[in-house]
């Protein structure tokens, strides 16, 4: 609560601090002679200091950018939501709610050009993905990326998960068609699943020693054996990488879902799926990705 000109003014939560603009006013100014009190003895040319308090609102775009950055920063250490604590989830929900209230495209399906492109999953509350994400905690397997690619011209969606191991990388994806059902909602029907061809590394970097349980183990005696394994891996990589991906048709009539987009701009998308699960995705190439770490 602040007092100004005898009146109490309540400052809103998280509002910017007032900016005081001070200027000197002379009689030549439009606030000069006409505002002098009669008989005050001040002659022409005298300067009157006038302090004008102007509480300026932070421009809408700047506040939205601040909320977006705060949201992405809150993902730190959550591994796309898998490791998020209850306190962090509450903070994320609050930031998402504030952004949804500022949605610059309240009818996202009327702005399909913004939906176009590849979107990287940054956070989700969907528990169905947690078993998949937990595989990334295994010593030899890592979930590199979860993405969704939308083509509004052909009305297609591809969901993809990329895995990485010590010797190979691969991907599992689904192809789907979508239909616009409302200004915010689309219906998605899955057509096929695709298991990508593993891309094996054709070069193994073999260290001279490794540390295990506090002890250093010299690998020099095994150098010849490991080099033989490297040569074999190179030959296998060339053979497997030349094979086409495995496509599996999805004919189940229940293989469909709907998606509600509650926030959309050029670089950030917030969607809610069946059961109210939330998905936060960042557009490929956005500067927001540079600050996103697991």
N, C-alpha and C positions, 0 to 999 in steps of 0.2 A: 504494500500500500504506500503510495506517495502522495504528497500534497502539493498542489500547484494552483496559484491564484485563488487560494482559499477553498479549493475543491479537492476532494479525495478521489484519487484515480486508482482503480485496482488494475495491476499489471497482469496480463494473461500468463498462463504457465508456459515457460520456455520461450517467452517473447523476447525479442532483441532489446538491449538496453537503449534508453532514449538518447538521441543525439542532440546536443545543444549547439545551435547555430547562433553565434554572436556577431553583430555588426554595429558599426558606429553610424549614427544617422545625423545628418546636418539639416539645416533649415531648407536646403535646396531639395531635400528628399521628399517624396510624397508623404512620408510620415513626419515631416518637420513642422512648419508653422501651423498647419491646420490642427495639430494635436497639442499645441502649447496651451498651458493654462494661462488665462488672462491675469495680468498683474503680478506675474512671477518674476519680473525684473530682468528676464533674459532677452537680450537683443538679437537681432538677425545675425546669422553666421555662427551662433553658438552651437556646439555639438552636443547632442544628447545620446548617451550610451543606451542602447536598447537591446535587451537580451530576449531573444525569441526562442522558446523551447518548441522544437518540432519532433515529435516521436514518429520516426520513419519506419515503416514496416519493411522487413527484409523482402525483396522481390520474390515472387512465388517460385520462379525457376531456381533461385539460389537455395531456398529452403528445401525444395524437392531434391536438389543435388546433395544437400547435407544429409537428408534422410536416407538417400540411396547409399551414400558412402558409409553411414553409420550401420545400415543393414548389412552391407557386405563385410564390414569390420567385425560385426557380431558373429559371423560364421567362423571366425578363426578358431581352430582347434576342434571343430565339431565334426569333421570328416563328412561333410554334406548332410549333417543332422544325426548321424549314427551315434556320436559321442556327446551330443548336446545335453547339458544339465537342465533341470527343470527351470532354474533361474534364467539360463540363457534362452530357453524356449519362450519363456514369458516375455523377455526383452524383444526377441525376434517377432513375436506375435504383435506386440505393441507397435513396433516400427512398420510392420506390414499393414496394420490397420490404418496408420497415419498416411501411408503412401496410397492405399486404396481410396482413401477419401480425397486424394489429390489426382486421381487418375486423369491424365490429359486426353485419353481416348475412351470415354465411357461406353462406346459401342465398338469394341475391338474388331468384330467381324465386318464392320464397314471400313476398316483400315487394314485389309489383308496384306497390303504391300509391306506393312511394318512387321507382320508375322513371318514374312519370307526369310529364309536363311537358316543357319545353324545356331542353335541355342545350347549353351553348356549348363548342365544342372549344377547349381551352387549349394542348394539346400532343399531338403524335403522333410515333411513330418510323416510321410507314408511308410508305415512299419513294414509293408510288403517288400520294400527295397533294402531293408536293413540286413537280412541274411546275405544278399548280394554284396552289400558294402562291407560286411564283416569278412568276406573272403580276402579283401584287401589287407586284412591284418595278419594273414598268414605269411610266414617268412619268405616263401617263394612266389607268391602271387600278389599282384597289386592292381586295383581298379584305377586305370589311368584316367578315364574320362567317361562320363555319361552325358549323352547329347540327344537332342531332338532336332531334326531337319524338316522344315516345312516348305512345301511348294504350293503356293496359293493358285498357281495357274492350272496345275493338274489335280489340286485338292488331295495331295498325298502327304503323309507323315512317316518319317523313319525314326524310330527310337533305337539308339545304339549304345552298347557298353564295350569299352576297350579294356582288355586285360593285358598285363605285361608280366613276364616271368624272366628268369635268368637267361633262358635260351631262346625265347620266342615271345611274340606278341600276337594277339588274335582279337576278334570282336564277335559279339553276338548281337543281332539286330532284328527288328520286326518292321515290316512294311504295312501301312494301313491307308485307308481312304477316310476322308472326313467330310461331313455335311454340316452346313450352317443351320442351326436350329433356332437361334435367337441372336439379338445384338451382342451377347456375351458368350453364348454357348455353342460348342460344336460337338457333334456325335462322331466317334471314331470307331471304325470297324477294321479289325486286323485281317490281313490277307495271307501273309506268309512270314515264317521265321527264317533267318539266314545265319549260318555259322561260317564266319569268315575263314579263309585259308590262313593257317598259322604262318607268320613271317619269322623264320628263325634267324638269329644273329649269325652272320658268317665269320665273325671274329670274336674270339674269347680272350679277354684280358686276364692273364693269370698272374696273380701277385707272387712275390718271392716268399712271403710268409703271411700267415693269418693268425689272429689271436683268438683263442678258445679257452673259456673259463680262466682267464688271466694268464694263460701260457701261450707263448709264441711258437707256432709250428712251422718249421722250415719246409717249404714245398719244392725246393730245388731238386731233391732226388726224384720227384714225380714229374718233373718238367717234360721229359720225353713222352711219358704216358699221356699227359694232358695235351701235348701237341698233337698226338695221334687222334685224341678225341676231337680236337679243334678241326682237323682235316676231315674227319667223318661228318661232323656237324655241317661243314661247308657243303659237302656233297648232298646231304639230306635236305639242306635248306633249298638248294637249287631244284631238287625234285618236288618237294612238297609245295613250294611257293608257285610252281607252275600249274597247280591244280585249281579248278574253279571252286568257288564257295559252295557250301551245301545249303540248298533251299528246301524248306519244309512247308508245304501248304497248310494253312489254318482254315479248316472248314467248319469248325464249331460255331454255331449261331450265337453262342454266348460270349464269343471273343470280341467284345466291344465295350466301350465305355464312353463317358462324356467328359468334357473339359470346359471349365468356366474360367475365362480370363478376367481377372479383377483389376489388373494394372498392366498397362502396355505403353512403352515409348520406344525410342530407337535402339536402346541398349539393355533394357530391363523388362522382364515379363514375370508377372505373378499369376499363377493359375491355381484353381482348386478343382480336385477331382471327386470321384465317388467317395462318399463318407466325409467330405470336407477336408481331405488331405491337401496340404499346401505344397506347391512346387515353385521355387524361385530359380529363374534361368537368366543367364547373361548372354547377350549376343556375341558371337565369335568376332574378335577384333576390337571389342570394347575395352577402354582403359580400366574398367572395373575389374577385369580379369587379372590385371597385373597385381592388384592388392589382395587377390583371393588365394588363400593358402589353406590347406587342410589342417 
